[in-house]
Amino acid sequence: MRIACIVGAAALSALFVSGQAGAGQFGVTGAAKSEISSFKMDVRERRRQREEEHARCGEPISVAGAARITAGWAKTLAVKAWKEQVRFRYGEEWMNYDRAEVVKEQCEESSFGGSMKRCRIVARPCKEVF
């Protein structure tokens, strides 16, 4: 059975390579060809957009800032920690938090004091594109 499948697959691929088997023989109509072609273009466009996005934005960086009395102060320290990590990994031109794609910002009570807050940030650094 296995040999028959291999031989059948080889014969089928030989037909397509030689051009003897047309798309109509296998039930693919002109509309379906157009739809497949359109799908391939969509895939290529999405891939190109993703590549451009990765050229503009880096991988997400996750940090936790120091615990402080207010959430605002804790967030300021978390952003500072994020910028330090970005500078270390990507360089100074990527450090602008306002340009970053923020995935998650979360401030909650610190584990060593109910009145203290600690913020965690996950964000993708992005550089300005000219």
C-alpha atoms as one frame of an Amber mdcrd trajectory, in Angstrom:
protein
   0.000   0.000   0.000   2.782   2.391   0.968   4.679   1.787  -2.283   1.499
   2.386  -4.276   0.978   5.732  -2.535   4.549   6.788  -3.196   4.351   5.730
  -6.853   0.971   7.461  -7.219   2.281  10.667  -5.694   5.356  10.565  -7.933
   3.198  10.049 -11.035   0.881  12.886 -10.038   3.761  15.284  -9.446   5.309
  14.249 -12.787   2.059  15.174 -14.542   2.039  18.629 -12.962   5.734  19.228
 -13.628   5.425  18.173 -17.262   2.312  20.328 -17.677   0.152  17.424 -18.913
  -2.324  17.727 -16.049  -4.432  20.849 -16.256  -6.190  22.446 -13.320  -9.558
  21.552 -14.863  -8.797  17.827 -14.564  -8.863  18.133 -10.797 -11.936  20.318
 -10.506 -10.213  23.710 -10.079 -12.223  26.271 -12.013 -11.251  29.746 -13.131
 -13.068  31.281 -10.148 -11.220  28.982  -7.760  -7.899  29.851  -9.431  -8.692
  33.531  -8.945  -9.603  32.926  -5.307  -6.373  30.981  -4.707  -4.380  33.725
  -6.404  -6.118  36.350  -4.252  -5.395  34.318  -1.120  -1.713  34.059  -2.061
  -1.588  37.840  -2.516  -3.240  38.356   0.875  -0.684  36.054   2.505   2.179
  37.898   0.807   0.756  41.291   1.839   0.313  40.192   5.452   3.877  38.827
   5.488   5.216  42.109   4.062   3.269  44.125   6.644   4.559  41.894   9.436
   8.147  42.311   8.207   7.713  46.094   8.056   6.226  46.082  11.556   9.166
  44.088  12.903  11.555  46.514  11.237   9.734  49.364  13.007   9.001  47.666
  16.372  11.022  45.233  18.418  10.003  42.285  20.550   7.956  42.971  23.713
   9.969  43.861  26.804   8.531  43.084  30.227   9.652  44.896  33.392   8.467
  45.522  36.928   9.281  48.804  38.596  10.116  49.416  42.228   7.330  49.554
  44.806   6.206  53.052  45.813   3.425  54.678  47.813   1.387  55.858  44.808
   0.541  54.061  41.567   1.667  57.100  39.551   5.112  57.068  41.135   5.337
  53.289  40.686   4.401  53.608  36.997   7.046  56.294  36.471   9.668  53.915
  37.861   8.370  51.021  35.742   8.609  53.171  32.584  12.143  54.159  33.585
  13.076  50.478  34.023  11.501  49.676  30.635  13.514  52.440  28.949  16.737
  51.107  30.497  16.025  47.619  29.144  15.190  49.027  25.707  18.372  51.082
  25.584  20.414  48.020  26.539  18.792  45.767  23.893  18.026  48.130  21.001
  19.733  51.477  21.551  18.604  54.982  22.423  16.547  55.631  19.278  14.044
  52.972  20.484  13.558  54.343  24.035  10.549  56.616  23.483   7.737  55.078
  25.557   5.142  57.268  23.823   5.951  55.476  20.531   5.883  52.009  22.108
   3.051  49.582  21.485   1.906  48.913  25.027   0.776  45.345  25.482   0.031
  45.549  29.183   0.295  48.055  32.048  -0.693  46.747  35.451  -0.299  48.370
  38.866  -1.231  46.460  41.996  -0.401  46.211  45.661   3.144  45.193  46.404
   3.783  41.887  48.130   5.522  43.533  51.094   3.034  46.175  52.040  -0.627
  46.852  51.407  -0.079  50.574  50.943   2.763  50.120  48.423   2.117  49.784
  44.673   4.224  48.070  42.011   3.658  48.415  38.260   4.492  45.924  35.539
   4.783  46.923  31.904   4.957  44.849  28.754   5.539  46.952  25.632   7.116
  46.699  22.201   9.663  49.445  21.566   9.199  51.214  18.239  11.499  53.577
  16.439  10.377  56.505  14.375  10.170  55.757  10.666  11.076  58.587   8.339
